[in-house]
């Protein structure tokens, strides 16, 4: 008795007919899954998508190679990548997040990490392949018949991983030769390693930016907190500059690497956030006075930061000097113009405050807090109608906090009294 496995050779013409018959429904299902992914995936950097139904020639070659279990048992034998979608992300950190969100929203068949076990001496692209079952709502009604066992392959890659995979596919898999020659293998391995390193460096830059932005957001919130405290005192007609709070000694720790101006900026902002204001001012001053000097845009930013640190120390004269120098270096620095207005407002120079708030809004007219502060300055000038108009603009831009409500109530009272 012959126990050898019987080789099934599919009829290419019949398969082509079955493929053409199923192609419209395969395309429709693929389109539906891609739209689901686009609506479900949430990333800081928007990914791009590529989708395709495998061409018949590629499909036929693959079923001859992999011999799926469904071969000879159904009209159109299925393979795992008959329909596929590629999600292409900007950064390495996005890959795990996309995978996580896919797992949360689809019925998973399998997850495979291509190239994860390779060393840099080997060439080959890295990619996460997730097989999902077709969502029930995309299977259609009674008139729609999907090939039994159909799944969709979702590949998750970075931009550089995808670029390498495309080039490698042309050089290796679509070519008649396979690069067993050692020099060719070394060149491919070197290219692969360079792209992998570039991905890592891009991620490190991204991590630095995220860390810096987090520190800057916190420092800005401290600045506004102090300015808001002083503004409330103005509304109550009981402002005492000498008693203004100094924000010091907020304990925290941040590891960083010394050596570049970026490192110094991050260290200074972190010192500022943790209440080490003298240290922050010292580092900012070091950057400002270094030779050769940074360009004017950088100087404008650093002067603005130093001004904010000095403001937190209640050194309003010095902070004003820094903000004015910041605008001198970059006249389009609308935040520095805004901060100049804040200092003048605190010093009771409302005409100057209004002028600088207006200059800031002329550059960026979508600053709700600037409209609020200009309204406050106009209130002090007894320009109640104009103050109300600015308060309305702040509210239209989404700012309607307790301070805004308090000022609005005062303006309403003033308006009633003047009638």
matplotlib code that plots the C-alpha trace (Angstrom):
import matplotlib.pyplot as plt

x = [0.0, 1.3, 1.4, 2.8, 0.8, -1.1, 0.0, -2.9, -2.2, -5.0, -6.5, -5.1, -7.9, -10.7, -8.9, -8.7, -12.4, -13.1, -10.7, -12.4, -15.8, -14.8, -12.7, -15.5, -16.6, -12.9, -12.4, -15.5, -14.5, -11.0, -12.4, -14.7, -11.8, -9.6, -12.3, -12.8, -9.1, -9.1, -12.0, -10.7, -6.9, -5.9, -2.3, -0.5, 1.0, -1.6, -0.6, -0.9, -2.7, -2.0, -4.4, -4.6, -6.2, -3.3, -2.9, -4.0, -0.4, 1.0, -1.9, -1.4, 2.3, 1.7, -0.9, 1.5, 4.2, 2.2, -0.4, -3.3, -5.5, -8.5, -6.8, -9.1, -11.9, -13.4, -13.8, -11.2, -8.6, -7.7, -4.3, -3.6, -2.6, -5.2, -6.4, -4.1, -3.8, -0.5, -0.6, 2.5, 3.5, 6.0, 7.7, 8.6, 6.4, 3.4, 3.7, 2.8, -0.1, -1.6, -1.2, -3.0, -5.9, -6.3, -6.5, -9.1, -11.3, -11.0, -11.2, -7.6, -6.5, -2.7, 0.1, 3.5, 6.6, 8.6, 12.3, 12.3, 14.8, 17.3, 20.6, 22.2, 24.3, 21.2, 19.0, 15.3, 12.5, 10.8, 7.1, 4.2, 1.6, -1.8, -4.4, -8.0, -11.3, -13.7, -16.0, -19.6, -21.0, -18.8, -19.8, -23.0, -26.4, -27.6, -26.5, -22.8, -20.7, -17.2, -14.6, -14.7, -11.8, -11.1, -9.0, -7.4, -3.7, -2.8, 0.9, 2.2, 5.4, 7.3, 7.9, 11.5, 10.6, 8.1, 10.6, 13.2, 10.6, 9.6, 13.3, 14.1, 11.1, 12.4, 16.0, 15.4, 12.0, 11.0, 14.5, 15.7, 18.9, 19.1, 22.0, 24.0, 27.2, 28.7, 29.5, 25.9, 24.6, 26.9, 25.6, 22.0, 22.7, 24.4, 21.5, 19.1, 21.1, 21.3, 17.6, 17.0, 19.3, 17.6, 14.3, 15.8, 17.3, 14.0, 12.3, 14.9, 14.3, 10.5, 11.0, 13.1, 10.4, 7.7, 9.7, 10.5, 6.9, 5.7, 8.2, 7.3, 3.5, 4.0, 6.2, 3.7, 0.9, 3.0, 3.5, -0.3, -1.1, 0.9, -0.5, -4.1, -3.5, -2.3, -5.2, -7.7, -6.2, -6.6, -10.3, -10.6, -8.7, -6.4, -3.2, 0.0, 3.0, 5.3, 3.0, 2.8, 3.6, 7.0, 6.8, 9.7, 10.9, 8.6, 10.3, 10.9, 13.7, 14.6, 17.5, 19.1, 22.4, 24.7, 26.4, 24.1, 22.1, 19.0, 20.1, 20.7, 17.3, 15.6, 17.7, 16.8, 13.1, 13.0, 14.8, 12.2, 9.4, 10.8, 11.2, 15.0, 14.6, 18.1, 19.5, 17.1, 18.0, 21.7, 21.4, 19.3, 21.9, 24.6, 22.9, 22.2, 25.8, 27.5, 29.9, 29.1, 25.6, 22.6, 20.5, 17.8, 14.9, 16.6, 17.6, 14.1, 12.8, 15.5, 14.9, 11.2, 12.0, 14.3, 11.7, 9.2, 11.6, 12.2, 8.5, 8.1, 10.6, 8.5, 11.3, 8.9, 11.4, 13.9, 11.3, 9.9, 13.4, 13.7, 10.3, 11.1, 14.5, 12.7, 10.4, 13.4, 15.1, 11.8, 9.0, 6.6, 7.0, 3.3, 3.7, 6.4, 4.2, 1.4, 3.8, 4.8, 1.2, 0.8, 3.7, 2.4, -1.1, 0.3, 2.2, -1.1, 0.0, -3.2, -2.7, 0.6, -0.9, -3.7, -1.3, 0.9, -2.1, -3.4, 0.0, -0.1, -3.6, -2.7, -0.2, -2.4, -6.0, -7.0, -5.6, -8.6, -6.5, -5.2, -8.7, -9.6, -6.6, -7.3, -10.8, -9.5, -7.2, -10.1, -12.3, -9.6, -9.9, -13.7, -14.2, -16.9, -18.5, -15.1, -14.2, -17.4, -16.7, -13.3, -14.8, -17.3, -14.4, -12.6, -15.8, -16.3, -12.8, -13.7, -12.5, -15.3, -13.7, -14.5, -12.4, -14.3, -17.6, -16.5, -15.4, -18.6, -20.7, -18.8, -19.2, -22.9, -23.3, -21.3, -23.5, -26.7, -25.4, -24.6, -28.1]
y = [0.0, 3.4, 5.7, 8.6, 11.9, 12.5, 15.7, 17.9, 20.1, 22.7, 23.6, 27.1, 28.1, 27.0, 28.9, 32.0, 31.9, 31.4, 34.2, 36.6, 35.6, 36.3, 39.4, 42.0, 40.6, 40.3, 44.0, 45.1, 43.2, 44.7, 48.2, 47.7, 46.6, 49.4, 51.9, 50.3, 50.6, 54.3, 55.1, 53.0, 53.6, 56.6, 57.7, 61.0, 60.7, 59.6, 56.4, 55.7, 52.6, 50.4, 47.6, 45.0, 41.8, 39.5, 39.3, 36.1, 35.2, 35.8, 33.9, 30.9, 30.7, 30.8, 28.0, 25.8, 26.6, 26.4, 23.9, 25.1, 22.5, 23.9, 23.0, 20.7, 21.1, 24.4, 26.6, 29.2, 27.8, 30.5, 31.6, 33.9, 36.9, 36.7, 40.1, 42.4, 45.8, 47.5, 50.1, 52.3, 54.3, 57.1, 55.8, 52.5, 53.3, 53.4, 49.7, 48.3, 50.8, 49.8, 46.1, 46.8, 48.6, 46.0, 43.3, 45.3, 45.7, 42.6, 38.8, 37.7, 34.5, 34.8, 37.3, 36.8, 39.0, 38.8, 39.3, 39.6, 36.7, 38.0, 39.5, 42.6, 40.1, 38.9, 40.7, 40.7, 43.2, 43.4, 43.6, 42.5, 40.5, 40.1, 37.8, 38.7, 37.0, 38.9, 41.1, 39.8, 43.0, 42.7, 39.2, 40.5, 38.9, 35.7, 36.7, 37.3, 34.2, 34.6, 31.8, 29.6, 30.3, 33.7, 35.9, 39.3, 39.9, 43.3, 44.2, 46.9, 48.6, 51.9, 54.0, 52.8, 49.1, 49.4, 51.1, 48.3, 45.6, 47.1, 47.4, 43.9, 42.5, 43.9, 42.8, 39.4, 37.9, 39.2, 38.6, 35.3, 35.4, 34.9, 36.8, 33.9, 35.7, 36.9, 40.5, 41.0, 39.6, 41.9, 44.9, 44.0, 43.4, 46.8, 48.5, 46.8, 47.7, 51.3, 51.6, 49.9, 52.3, 55.2, 54.0, 53.9, 57.4, 58.8, 57.3, 58.7, 62.2, 61.6, 60.6, 63.8, 66.0, 64.4, 64.9, 68.5, 69.3, 67.7, 69.9, 73.0, 72.5, 72.1, 75.2, 77.2, 76.1, 77.4, 80.7, 81.1, 79.9, 82.8, 85.3, 84.1, 84.5, 88.1, 88.8, 87.6, 90.0, 92.8, 92.1, 92.2, 95.5, 94.0, 93.2, 93.2, 92.5, 91.7, 88.9, 87.2, 83.5, 82.2, 78.7, 76.8, 73.3, 71.0, 67.7, 65.6, 64.0, 63.7, 61.8, 63.5, 63.4, 66.4, 67.9, 69.7, 72.9, 70.7, 69.0, 72.3, 73.6, 70.4, 70.7, 74.3, 73.8, 70.8, 72.9, 75.7, 73.2, 71.8, 75.2, 75.5, 78.9, 80.3, 77.2, 77.6, 81.2, 80.3, 77.7, 80.0, 82.7, 80.3, 79.5, 83.1, 84.2, 81.2, 81.7, 81.4, 82.7, 80.7, 82.1, 84.8, 82.3, 80.2, 83.3, 84.5, 81.3, 81.1, 84.7, 84.0, 81.0, 83.1, 85.8, 83.2, 82.0, 85.5, 86.2, 83.2, 84.9, 88.0, 89.8, 91.6, 94.3, 91.6, 89.4, 92.3, 93.0, 89.4, 89.3, 92.6, 91.2, 88.1, 90.1, 92.1, 88.8, 87.4, 90.0, 87.1, 85.5, 86.0, 84.3, 86.8, 89.7, 88.1, 87.8, 91.5, 92.4, 90.2, 92.0, 95.5, 94.5, 93.3, 96.6, 98.5, 99.9, 98.8, 100.9, 99.2, 95.8, 96.2, 97.3, 94.1, 91.8, 93.3, 92.7, 89.1, 88.6, 90.1, 87.3, 84.5, 85.4, 82.1, 82.7, 82.6, 83.6, 86.7, 87.8, 87.3, 89.3, 92.1, 92.1, 92.4, 95.3, 97.0, 96.5, 98.4, 101.2, 101.2, 100.2, 97.8, 97.2, 96.4, 94.2, 92.2, 91.8, 90.3, 88.1, 86.8, 86.0, 84.1, 82.1, 81.4, 79.9, 77.6, 79.5, 79.9, 79.2, 80.6, 83.7, 84.5, 84.1, 86.4, 89.1, 88.7, 89.1, 92.3, 93.7, 92.9, 94.8, 97.8, 97.8, 97.8, 100.6, 102.8, 102.5]
z = [0.0, -1.0, 2.1, 0.2, 0.4, -2.7, -4.5, -5.5, -8.5, -8.8, -12.1, -12.8, -15.2, -12.7, -9.9, -12.1, -12.7, -8.9, -8.1, -10.5, -9.1, -5.5, -6.2, -5.8, -2.4, -1.2, -2.2, -0.4, 2.8, 2.6, 2.2, 5.2, 7.5, 6.4, 7.2, 10.6, 11.3, 10.2, 12.5, 15.5, 15.6, 17.7, 17.6, 18.2, 14.7, 12.1, 10.4, 6.7, 5.2, 2.2, 1.3, -1.4, -2.6, -3.6, -7.4, -8.9, -10.1, -6.6, -5.1, -7.4, -6.8, -3.1, -2.9, -4.9, -2.3, 1.0, -0.1, 2.2, 3.9, 1.9, -1.4, -3.4, -0.8, -1.8, -4.9, -3.8, -1.3, 1.2, 2.3, 5.3, 3.2, 0.4, 1.6, 3.6, 5.1, 6.1, 8.9, 8.5, 11.6, 12.1, 15.3, 17.0, 20.0, 17.7, 16.8, 20.2, 20.5, 17.1, 18.0, 21.3, 19.7, 17.1, 19.8, 21.6, 18.6, 16.5, 16.8, 16.7, 15.0, 15.3, 15.9, 14.3, 14.7, 11.5, 11.8, 15.6, 16.0, 13.4, 14.3, 12.5, 10.6, 8.8, 6.4, 6.4, 7.3, 10.7, 10.9, 13.2, 11.3, 12.9, 11.5, 12.2, 11.6, 9.3, 11.4, 11.4, 10.1, 7.0, 6.1, 4.4, 4.0, 2.5, -1.0, 0.0, 0.2, 1.6, 1.0, 4.1, 6.5, 5.0, 7.3, 6.9, 7.5, 9.1, 8.9, 11.3, 10.4, 10.7, 7.6, 7.5, 8.0, 5.2, 2.9, 3.6, 3.0, -0.4, -1.5, -0.2, -2.0, -5.3, -4.7, -3.4, -3.8, -7.2, -8.6, -10.1, -8.1, -4.3, -2.7, -1.3, -2.2, 1.0, 0.0, -1.2, 2.1, 4.0, 2.0, 2.7, 6.4, 6.6, 5.0, 7.3, 10.4, 9.3, 8.8, 12.2, 13.9, 12.2, 13.6, 17.1, 16.7, 15.5, 18.5, 20.9, 19.3, 19.8, 23.4, 24.0, 22.4, 24.5, 27.7, 26.8, 25.9, 29.2, 31.2, 29.2, 29.7, 33.4, 33.6, 31.6, 34.0, 37.0, 35.2, 34.5, 38.0, 39.5, 37.0, 37.7, 41.5, 40.9, 38.6, 41.2, 43.7, 41.1, 40.7, 44.5, 44.6, 47.2, 45.2, 47.2, 45.1, 48.0, 49.2, 45.7, 45.9, 44.8, 43.5, 45.0, 45.9, 43.9, 44.3, 41.2, 39.4, 35.7, 34.2, 31.3, 29.3, 29.5, 26.5, 24.1, 24.2, 24.1, 27.3, 29.0, 28.0, 29.4, 32.6, 33.0, 32.4, 34.8, 37.5, 36.9, 37.3, 40.5, 42.1, 41.7, 40.1, 40.7, 39.0, 36.1, 35.6, 35.8, 33.0, 30.8, 31.3, 30.4, 27.1, 26.3, 26.9, 25.2, 22.2, 19.4, 20.3, 19.4, 16.5, 17.3, 17.3, 19.9, 21.9, 21.9, 23.3, 26.0, 27.0, 27.3, 29.6, 31.8, 32.0, 33.2, 35.9, 37.1, 37.1, 39.4, 41.7, 41.7, 39.9, 37.6, 36.3, 35.3, 33.8, 31.7, 30.4, 29.3, 27.6, 25.7, 24.6, 23.5, 21.2, 20.0, 18.8, 17.3, 16.7, 15.9, 19.4, 20.3, 23.7, 24.8, 23.7, 25.8, 28.8, 28.5, 28.7, 31.8, 33.6, 32.6, 33.8, 37.2, 37.5, 36.9, 33.4, 31.7, 28.5, 27.8, 28.8, 26.3, 23.6, 24.0, 24.3, 21.0, 19.3, 20.5, 19.2, 15.8, 15.3, 16.8, 17.2, 18.8, 22.3, 24.7, 27.7, 26.0, 25.3, 29.0, 30.2, 27.7, 29.0, 32.6, 31.6, 29.8, 32.9, 34.9, 32.3, 32.8, 29.2, 30.3, 26.8, 25.2, 28.1, 27.7, 23.9, 24.7, 27.4, 24.8, 22.4, 25.2, 25.8, 22.1, 22.1, 25.0, 28.0, 30.6, 34.0, 37.4, 36.8, 33.6, 35.3, 38.2, 35.7, 33.7, 36.9, 37.8, 34.3, 34.3, 37.6, 36.2, 33.1, 35.1, 37.3, 34.3, 32.8]

ax = plt.figure().add_subplot(projection="3d")
ax.plot(x, y, z, "-o")
ax.set_aspect("equal")
plt.show()
